[in-house]
Amino acid sequence: MDTPIALTDQQMLTVTEVARRLSPHLRGQYLQTVANLLSDVVVGDASVHRAAHRAVQMIEISAWQSSQRRDLKVIDGTV
């Protein structure tokens, strides 16, 4: 089992506020990404802020790439 990451109330608020940018179905993946990004750093307000925003970027890019692949399958008739 992975070790839990201890966040202050303010740090948790940062993570949850940033998560609101994402569709609800992507938020679990977002939280896992935040945890992964924080696993190798000293956890502080700045590192949580960076990890939260970086995770959203990573999830948004991944979701966009997935949609592009689906669109290409429809265009070339492989769906």
C-alpha positions as CSV (number, residue, x, y, z in Angstrom):
1,M,0.0,0.0,0.0
2,D,1.2,3.5,-0.8
3,T,2.1,5.9,2.0
4,P,-0.6,8.6,2.4
5,I,0.5,12.2,1.8
6,A,-0.3,14.6,4.7
7,L,-1.7,17.9,3.4
8,T,-2.7,20.9,5.4
9,D,-6.3,22.2,5.0
10,Q,-5.0,25.0,2.8
11,Q,-3.1,22.5,0.6
12,M,-6.1,20.2,0.3
13,L,-8.2,23.3,-0.6
14,T,-5.8,24.1,-3.4
15,V,-6.0,20.5,-4.8
16,T,-9.8,20.4,-4.7
17,E,-10.2,23.9,-6.1
18,V,-7.9,23.1,-9.1
19,A,-9.7,19.8,-9.6
20,R,-13.0,21.7,-10.4
21,R,-11.5,22.5,-13.8
22,L,-11.9,18.9,-14.7
23,S,-14.9,16.8,-15.5
24,P,-15.9,14.6,-12.6
25,H,-14.9,11.4,-14.3
26,L,-11.3,12.7,-14.6
27,R,-10.8,13.7,-11.0
28,G,-9.7,10.3,-9.7
29,Q,-6.9,10.2,-12.3
30,Y,-6.1,13.8,-11.4
31,L,-5.7,13.0,-7.7
32,Q,-3.5,10.0,-8.5
33,T,-1.4,12.2,-10.7
34,V,-1.1,14.9,-7.9
35,A,0.0,12.1,-5.5
36,N,2.6,10.8,-7.9
37,L,4.0,14.3,-8.5
38,L,4.3,14.9,-4.8
39,S,5.9,11.5,-4.0
40,D,9.4,12.7,-4.9
41,V,9.4,16.2,-3.4
42,V,9.2,17.9,0.0
43,V,5.5,18.7,0.4
44,G,4.8,22.4,1.0
45,D,2.4,25.0,-0.2
46,A,4.4,25.8,-3.3
47,S,5.0,22.1,-4.3
48,V,1.3,21.3,-3.8
49,H,0.4,24.3,-6.0
50,R,2.8,23.2,-8.7
51,A,1.7,19.6,-8.6
52,A,-2.0,20.5,-8.7
53,H,-1.7,22.7,-11.7
54,R,0.7,20.4,-13.5
55,A,-1.6,17.4,-12.9
56,V,-4.5,19.3,-14.5
57,Q,-2.4,20.1,-17.5
58,M,-1.3,16.5,-17.8
59,I,-4.9,15.2,-17.5
60,E,-6.3,17.7,-20.0
61,I,-3.6,16.9,-22.5
62,S,-4.2,13.2,-22.1
63,A,-8.0,13.6,-22.5
64,W,-7.5,15.8,-25.6
65,Q,-5.1,13.2,-27.1
66,S,-7.6,10.4,-26.5
67,S,-10.4,12.4,-28.2
68,Q,-8.1,13.0,-31.2
69,R,-7.4,9.3,-31.5
70,R,-11.1,8.5,-31.3
71,D,-11.8,11.2,-34.0
72,L,-9.2,9.7,-36.3
73,K,-10.7,6.2,-35.9
74,V,-14.1,7.6,-37.0
75,I,-12.6,9.4,-39.9
76,D,-10.6,6.4,-41.2
77,G,-13.4,4.0,-40.6
78,T,-11.8,1.8,-38.0
79,V,-14.6,2.3,-35.5
